[in-house]
Amino acid sequence: MCTRYISPEQREIEYAWTVSNRKPLRWWSDPSGAAEAPPAGESEADAGDIEALVEKDVFPAQLGALIKVERHPKLGKHFALVAGQFGLIAHWVRPDGVKKMTRACYNARTETVHEKPSYRTAWKQMNWCVIPAKAIYEPCYESGRPVPWKIRRADGKPLWIAGIRWAYKLPDGKFLETYSMLTINADDHALFRRMHAPDDEKRIVVMLRDEDVEAWLNAATHDEARSFFTQYPAEALVAEAAADAPRVRRVAAKGVVKAKVEKPPKPEGPAQLELGEG
């Protein structure tokens, strides 16, 4: 599971989107003035400069950037780059339960996302999203203790992580966009099978190919959405020890993983994982 990732700069997201032969992203602060305000049910945090809203290092309960399909009364159906909270909050959560749910709902298992109360409404309504990431962090235990490793694309482009989202209504009547990353089993993945504690099930976030991003966002059925739940090729990723990464500690209660920033132990072995090892 992923508890921390690096969000690309807004210009990096836009550049990667453009060079992949997609139309430019549009969001509420459209220079044409066509969109004075977000429609009902959308977050006011969507408006304005995304760069000023999101964190660079994103942990659960913090704001990150996401791409979604939006239906605006003036712009019509289009892709929108917005700010949202990492950690989905279901519609039925009371205000005093928001913090607890956020800390537990940042990763959604694709095998059970359709039936879990936390996610099933977002899944049923096909609220797909894409979370751009410069890199994600996972703990490697091959030295006998958890050493954080930074995982990114070998070509330097952003990772496009498939997710689900929900616009949660706050007590003041405003809406907060929230999201979770989707994960699949990685027991046989050449890289991710080497992450997390030896006895833990190996998981990998669903990373989309450049050419699949729009198709995922436009998936019209649940079966079509599930067709994207495949492992990203290990040879297209690079993993390296991260001197600045947080250590990952396991909270005994309910098995929730919580990230705490502190100096990690000095990595043992090579500075970069070789896929032929282990």
BELPE-V445160 format. One record per run of one state. SS is the DSSP state (~ for helix, > for strand, _ for the rest). FROM is the first residue (numbers start at 1). LEN is the number of residues. If there is no record, write none. Layout:
# BELPE-V445160
ss=SS from=FROM len=LEN
ss=SS from=FROM len=LEN
This chain:
# BELPE-V445160
ss=_ from=1 len=3
ss=> from=4 len=3
ss=_ from=7 len=3
ss=~ from=10 len=10
ss=_ from=20 len=24
ss=~ from=44 len=3
ss=_ from=47 len=3
ss=~ from=50 len=4
ss=_ from=54 len=3
ss=> from=57 len=3
ss=_ from=60 len=3
ss=> from=63 len=10
ss=_ from=73 len=3
ss=> from=76 len=11
ss=_ from=87 len=8
ss=~ from=95 len=10
ss=_ from=105 len=2
ss=> from=107 len=3
ss=_ from=110 len=10
ss=~ from=120 len=5
ss=_ from=125 len=3
ss=> from=128 len=6
ss=_ from=134 len=1
ss=> from=135 len=6
ss=_ from=141 len=6
ss=> from=147 len=7
ss=_ from=154 len=5
ss=> from=159 len=11
ss=_ from=170 len=5
ss=> from=175 len=11
ss=_ from=186 len=6
ss=~ from=192 len=3
ss=> from=195 len=2
ss=_ from=197 len=6
ss=> from=203 len=3
ss=_ from=206 len=1
ss=> from=207 len=2
ss=_ from=209 len=1
ss=~ from=210 len=8
ss=_ from=218 len=4
ss=~ from=222 len=5
ss=_ from=227 len=7
ss=~ from=234 len=3
ss=> from=237 len=5
ss=_ from=242 len=5
ss=> from=247 len=4
ss=_ from=251 len=2
ss=~ from=253 len=3
ss=_ from=256 len=1
ss=> from=257 len=4
ss=_ from=261 len=11
ss=> from=272 len=1
ss=_ from=273 len=6
